[in-house]
Structures are given as structure tokens and as C-alpha cells.
Amino acid sequence: MNSPIRKLAVVVSLMFAALLVAITWIQFFQADTLRETAGNRRTLLQEYGRERGAILVDGTPIAESEPTDNDLRWMRTYSQGQRYSHVSGYYSFTYGPGPGLERSSNALLAGSDSSLFYRRLPDILIGREPTGATLELTIDADVQRAADEALGDRRGAVVALDPSTGAILALVSHPTYDPNSLSSHNLNAVQQAYEQLSTDESRPLTNRATGGDLYPPGSVFKLVVAAAALESNEFDPDSELPSPLRYTLPGTETSIPNFGGSSCSGEDTTTLFDSVRVSCNTSFGWLANELGAETLNQQAEAFGFGQSLQVPLPVTASRYPVDADDAQVGLTGIGQYDVRVTPMQVAMVSAGIANGGQVMTPYLVETVRDKDLSEIDTTKAQEFNDAISETTAQQLTEMMVAVVESGSGSRAAVPGVQVAGKTGTAEFGTSGAAHAWFTGFAPADDPNIAVAVVVESATDDWTGETGGVVAAPIAQQVLEAGVNR
């Protein structure tokens, strides 16, 4: 064999070897990934041939499959589509499972999850298409309704948790959308609806409760700063903190004022207790610099910052800028600079305080059931972290009660119930716009609901939409629905 033929044979052999490796890699190692890719028509055709499992809230389906007389056989329907759109997501033949449980729990709903194998074995043996599993959610319908209606046509989000278990009682993001418009078998109409939703500047497909662009928390982050101070054993609720009209950030000529330019106490100092109650910016700017970025970051991480979660919806990690310089650390003390959070994370902070310092892992699916409603799996409450001591939690609770009873959170008060809370007004960008926040829990002495509310700035220029004015009344309606459940 001459040299050119030998070289050609080697090249051809290498090409065949590469082809075999590629086929093996695709068929065995990438099979699951390719099968789960949104919009995979072969997978969708297979799944449309079987009945997809229902999603239930208080025993009522918010998503279920109905039989059709066309080739796709089943169509996904959403009875309260707009109220639960960011919980359920959508299931579309054109675009696959959309963000929500339809995507994050797709294998269970489609009946293809490995945990269902033995239950589906009889179907496999007789050649019958298996049905998907049914998901019973932790959502409380009354709390979800209160959150949805209270938020109204404002952009923002509401998250409510059971502090003792982590069960998600409400998860609302506005603007919302109707998932029925994407699950229709009129594919032209589906395409038009998706293009309209995906290009809408208000981003209705974004779940603001668990992700999106994240928000500056403003003064609700003062709960984390106060927790770090109390945990350091260098401060207690009666510790006197500087409270000038303006606090000059270290190494700069820039200063931060108190809200409205007012004094926190009428004196040069005020207690940590009153600094929380009246949300004193200058005290917390100073306190953040005393504690330092590392201490604040450690406390934030104890509440869950820096960690992504699956509830099973993906929750984007909130962040504290640990590499901030001294001036920037002062700004983080009032929840500004580069502190960024999800409403889920803020709800976890309040829930941890309400639960005696113990943060529970949030979860959305209570029970997975077969079509006959026999139990397949039940979620057990799990501790996420001991964020603070019981003593610190009690001290923070007393401060938060004062915020509602005699501070900026009075509009969150529920008649006959003691509410603990904290307001926040978070500036962003360069135009002076601000988001409104409220977080808290009730009843303060025996909490069964913790809530976080964020309302996005309605205008490019701030027009007085503080957390106490805008977000607190929304929280009030959610807390009232929760304590009465």
C-alpha cells in the first residue's frame, strides 16, 4: 500500500471513529438533555399522546389536560390562568413547557420521571400510554387571591411563606399573562401570543418573585444589618448609635441623608431599637461600616444570600457585594449600592426571624399523587439554616412590631392582630426612581405567615411611593388572609 492510500485510510478510520464517538455521546450521554429541550417536537408529540398530570390548589385544578378530537389528543387548560401563571407556567406544542411547574416538574407531570417507573410498569407491559403525576401545591387559594388582587395592576411581586415549614402560601408576579393563549392548538394564534408577550416591555413572562433582574432591597435590608449587629454581641437594642442629619461616607465627600432630611431622634444619637423603628439611614450607614462587609455578608448568607434554590421553581441567588470599599459598605447598610434580592429571599429573612431564627427551605409542591390520587411522595419540611439566635429573633421581632405600631409600617396593621414588619424604599438608576418594599409576619407572638411585597416604581421619577405608603397596604391584605386561614 503506497503512502497516499495509507494516509487516506487513516483519515477515513479516524472519521469513522469520530462518528461512532459522536453517536454514542448523543444517544447515551446527551439523550436526557436533548429530550428535555423546550420545543423538541418529537418529545412533545410523544407527551401529547398521554394525559398530563394536574396541578391542584386546595384540591381544585389550576392546570389540567382535556381530551381533544385532533392528532395532539390532549390540550392543557388553566382555569385561573392569570392568577397562577407564574406558578404553573404554560405547556405549548410550539414552545414546550414554559417557566413554572410545567417546566421545573415536567418529568413528573409527563409521567416520565424515574420515580414513577414501577408504577408505570403495567402500562408499559400492555403498551398503554402512562398518565402524568398530579401535583398538590402548598399555595393557599385565599392568600394567593388576596396577593393577586391587592397588587392589582402594579408591577411587582408578592411572596408569602409559612415560617415554621417553608411552605409557599402565595407567589404572585405582575404583570401576569394567560397561559391558555400559549397552550392552544391554534399554532398561528400561539405564535402571535408568544411574540407579543416576549416583546412586551413590561416583561409579563418574567417571574419577579423568584428571579428577573433582582431588586435593590432598600431599608428592608436593615433587618439583616441589625441581625448582624445583635449577633456580634457588641450591640443590643438599647445601644446608642450616631444619628446625624447626614452621614458622610468614609473616604468621600458624599453623604447620605435620612428620609425627607429629617432627624431620627432630635438628638445626635438614637438607639438601635429606634433606628429600626424609624428606619434611620445615617445610623445604619455608620453601623454597616462598624460591622464591615465580611460580617454583613456572613449574616446575609446565613439567611440564604448567595445560594440558588429549587422550590422546585428556580430561585436566583440574592447577593451582597463582599468586595465593596468602605464608602460602598456604608451604602449597603441601607440596602443600596450593589445589594440585590428576590422577593423570595426577603420573605425568607422575615420567616427566619418569625421562626425563632431558624430559616426553613421554601417549597411549593406538598404532595405528588398518582392519577387515582394515591400518594407517591410528600415534601417534608427541612431546615435551611440557623440564621440567628432565638434571643436575636425576639429582639428583632419587638423592633418590627414597633415599626407597625408607631413607625413607618402603620398601614400594614391588621385589626386585632399584632403585626411585625419593616418598610423599604429602594432607589435605583440615576433618575431618582424607587421601588417600594414591605416585609413582615403575623401574628407577631405566634406567626403563621411571613410576607414580602415589592412594588416597582410606577414612574421614572420618584413620586412618593414609599414602602409604607404603597407596599404596606398590600401586605396588610395578604397578612389578614393568612392569619385567618
N, C-alpha and C positions, 0 to 999 in steps of 0.2 A: 504494500500500500504506500503510495507516494505521500509526501508531506502535506500537500494541499488537501487531499482527501481525508487524511488523518486529522488534520485541524478542523475540517468541516464536521467530521464525525464527533469530535469532542464538543464542538459548539452545539450541534443538534442534541447530543446527550445531556448537556447542561440545560438546554431549553426544556427538554422533557422533564428533567429533574425539577426545574423551577416550576413547571406547570403542575407537577404532582404535589409539590410542597404548597403551592397556592391553593389548589383544590382542597387539599387536606385541611389547610388553615381555615378556609372559608366554610367548609362543610362541618368541621368539628369545633373549632375554637371561636369562630365568629357567628356561628349559627344563631345563638340566642340573641345576640346584639342585632343582627340583621332582621330576625323575626320580629323583634320588638320595636324596630324603627317606625316612627309615625309615618303613616301613609303607605306602608308596604301593602300593595294591593292583594298579593297572594294571601298574606296573613289575614287581611281584612275580609276577603271573600270567605276564607275558612271560618273566621269568627262570626261573620254574619249568618252562617248556616246553623248556628246554635243560639239558644236563648241566653242572653247575657244576664248576670245576676242583678238583683235590685239593690238600690241604696235606700235605707229606711231612716226616718227621723221620727221618734216616738211611735214606731210601728207603721207609719204612713210612707209609701214610696215617694221619694223626690226624684228618682230616676228608675225606669224600668223598660223592659223590651216588650213591644207589642207585635203580634204576627201581621204580616202583610201578604198580599197576593202577587208579589213580584219576585224576581230572582234573588233579591237580597234577603227575603224571608222574614227578617226582623227589623224593626225600626226603634231607635232609642227615643223615649219621650221623657219630658221633665215637667212635672205637674206644677211646680213652683219655681220655674226656671230662673228668673231674675233674682229671686231671694237667695237661692243656693248656688248660683252659677260658679262661684269661686270655690265652693266646697266640692261640687260634683265634677266640674269641668264639662266637656262635651265628648260625644263619640260620633265621629264623622267618617263616612266611607271615603271621602276625598282627602281629609286631613288627619285621619286616625284619632286616637284618644287625645283630647286636649287637656291642658293643665288643670289639675284637680284629681279627685279619686279615680276618675276614668283612666287617667294615665298612671298615677302612682300605685294604684291597686289593680291595674289592667289584668294581670295574670289570674288573680282571684276572680274578678268579675267575668272573665272569659272562660273560666273553668280549666285553664291550662297550668295553673300553679302546681309545683311538685308536691305540695302538702295535700293536694286533692287526689293524688294518683290512685290510692287504694279505694277511695270512694267512687272513683270514676271507672274502675276496672270492669265492673259488669257492663257498662255502656260500651267500653272498648271491645269486649268479647263478642257482643252481639251486633257491633257496627252501628250503634246509635250515637248521635252527637250528644256529648255531655252538656249539661247546663252549668252556668256560672254560679259562683257562691254569692250569697246575699250578705251585704254589709249593714249592720245596725250601728248607727253613729251615736256619739256622746252628746250631740247637739240637743239642746232643749228648745223645742219649737217656739215657746213663748219668749224666751230670751233672744233667740235669733230674730223673731218678728220685731221685738222692741228695738233691737240694734238697727235693723234694716230701716224701720220707719223713722227712728229718731235721727239717723244720719241723713235720711231724705235725699235731696238732690245735690248735696255737697260731696266733693271729692274727699276721700279719706278711708279710714278703716276702723273697725271695732273688733276686739278680741276679748272674750270672757272665758275664764277658767274656773274650775273647782279647785281651790287652793290645796285641799287635802289629798287629791288624787292626781291632778293634772289634766283631768278630762276637759276637753274643749266644749264649752256650753254655747258659744256663738262665735262665728267667724264671718265677718261681713267686709266686703271691699266695694267701694263705689268710685267711679261709675261701674255699673253692672251690665249684663247683656243676657239675651235669651238663648240658651244652648240649643233650643229646638230649631233655631234658624240654621244651625250647623249640622244637625243630625237628620235633616230632611233627605228624602230620596230624590228630590228635585235638585240634581247636581249643579245646574246653572244657577239656581237661586242660592245654593250653599256657597258657591264660589263668590257670588256678588256680596253675600252677607259677610263672608270672611274678609274679603278685600276692604269692605267698609269698616269693619271692626279693627283690622290690623293697621289701617292708616289713620284711624281716628286719633287726633292729638290728645284726647283725654285718656287714652290707653285703657279701654274697658276690659281688655283681656288680661291685664296685669293684676295679680293678686297683691294688693298693697298691704294686706295683713301679715304676709309671710315673706315678702321679697320686694320686687320692684327696685327702685333706685335707693331705698333706705332713706330715713329721715334724720335730721338733727333733732335730738330729744329736748333741747332747751332745759327748763328747770325741773322736769321730772327726773333728770339725771342727778339732781341734788340728793335724791334718796340714796343713790349709790355712794356719793361723796360722804354724806352723813353716816352711812353704814361703815365706811372705811375709817372715819374719824372715831366712831364709838368702838369699833373693833380694835383700834390701835391702843386702847386703854390710856391714851393721852388726853382724851376729851370725854366729857359727859354732857347730858342735856343742859346743865347749868353753866358750862364753860363759857367764858366771855370771849367773844370774837370781835376783832375790829370791824366797824361798820360805817366807814366814811361815806360821804355822798358819792365819791368816785374812788375807785381803786386803780392805781397806776400799775400796769403790768410790768414785771421785772425786766430791766434792761431796755425799756422803751419809754417813750413819752406818751404812749397810748393808755387811755384809762377807760374803765367800764363803769357805767352809772347803775344806780338802782332803777327799777321800773318807774317811769314817769319823773325821774330825777329826784325822788323823794328820799327822806331819811328813813332808815329801817326802825329806829327806836327813839329818835330825837336826841340821842347821845352819840358818843364816839364809839361805843361798843354795844353789843347785844348778845344774848345767849344763843347757843346752838339751837335750842328749842325754838326760840322766836325767829331765828334766821330761817328755819324750815317753814314756820307758820306764815311768815310774811314774804317768804322767798327772796331773801336778801342777797342780791348779786355780789355786792362788794365783800361781804363776809365769806361767801363761797369761793370767790376768786382767790382771796387770801388763803382760805383753808386748803384749797387744791394745791397751792404752792407749798404749804407747810407739809402736806402729806406726800407729794411727789407723784410723778407719772407711774412709777413701778407699783406703788401701793394702790393707787386708783385702778390700774389695770388688773392687778390681782383680785381686787374686790369685784370689779366688773366681770372678770372671768368666772368668779365663784357663782355669780348669778346666771352665767351662760354665755356671756360675750365671747366671741372668737370661735364658737362652735356651731357648725351647721347641724340641723336636726332633720329628721324624717318623722312626720307625725300621723300618717305617712306622707302628707304633702311636704315637699322640701321647704325648709325654712332657712333663708340666707343668714349667715353669721353676722351678728352685730359687731361693731368694732370700737375699740378705744385706741387712740394714737399714742402708743407707748414711747415712740421716738420724738415726741413733742419737746420743744425747748421750754424754758421757764415761762415765757410770756404765753405761749400756746397752752401750757398746762393750766395757767390761770383761767383761760377761756374755757377749757374743758370742765372747770368747776361749775360752770353754769350751762353745761351741755352744749357748748358751741365748739368752734374750730372744727376738727375732723371726727368728732364723736358721731357715729351713725348707728341707727337702731331700726329694728322692725317693731311694729306694734305687739307682735307675739312676745318679743324679748321684754318689752316694757311691762306687759301683763305678767310675765314670769317674775319680774322683780317684786311687784306688788303681791303676787301669790306667795312668793317665798317669805315675805315679811308677815303676811297673814297666817302662814302655816308655821309660825314659830321659828323662822329662819331656814326651814327645810324646803328647797325648791324641788318640786315633782316634775317628772318628764311629761310634757304635754302629749296627749294622744287624742285621735279623732274617731277611731273605729273601736266600738265597745265589744262587739261580738261578730264573728264570721259564722254564717249558718249555711246549711245545705238548702236545696230548694224546698224540702219538707220542713224547714226551719229547725232541724236538729242542729245542735251546737257543734261546730268544728273547732273553734278557737275563741278564747276570751282574753282581752287585754288585761293584764294585771298592773295595778299602779306601781310605778317604780320611782325611787328617789333619784333625782338628778344630782343634787349636791347639797351639803350643809353650807349654805352661803354665809350665815351669820349666827350668832348665839341667840338663845331664847331671850336673854336679857336685852340684847340689842334690838331684836324684833319687837319686844314690848315697848321699848323707848321710842322707836320709830313709829309704832302704831299710835302712841299718845301724841306725838308731833303731828301725824297725819290727821288724827281726829280734830286737833286744833285748827288745821288748815280749813276743814269744812265748817267747823263751828264758829270760828272767829277770824278766818283768814280769807285767802283768795278763792277757796273752793266752795263757798256757801251755796252755789246753785246746784251742787251735787247732793244736797241734803235730801234724805228720804224720810217722810213723816213717820215718827215712832221708831226709827231705826238709827243707830249710831253708825255713821259712815266715816271711814278713814280715806284720805285722798291727798293728791298733790297735783297742782296745775303746772302747766308749762307753756311758754310762748317762744317758739324757736325761730330765730331769724335765719335766712338763707339767701345766697346770692348777693348781689350788690345793690338791689333796688329797694331794700327795706321790707321786703315781703316776709311773712312769718306764718308758721304752722301753729295751730292751737292743739294743746295736749291736755288730757286728764287721765290719771290712773289712780286706782284705789280699790277698796274692798268693803264688804258689809256682810252681816253686822260686825262691827269692829271687835266685839268681845267673843264672837263665835262665827267666824267668816265661812260663808258657803259660796261666795262668788267674788272673783277679782276681775277687774276690767282695765283695759287700756283703750283710749279713744284718741285718734288723731284726725284733725280736720285741716286739709290743705288750704293754704292761703287762697282766698277767692279772687284776689286782685294782685297785680304786680307791685302795688304799693300798699303797705300795711294800713288797714283802716280800723284798727281797734279790735281785731278778732283775737282776743286773748284766750288762753285756755279756760280761765274762769268764766268768761262770757259765752264762749261758743261750745267748747268740748264738755265742760262740766254738766250742762243740762242734758246732753246726750247720755253721758254716763249715768246720770240720775235715773233715767228711764230704764236703762239696762239693769242697773243695780236693783231697782224696785221690782222688776220682773224676776230677777234672780233670787232675791230673799223670799219671795212669795211662791217659789216653785215647789 
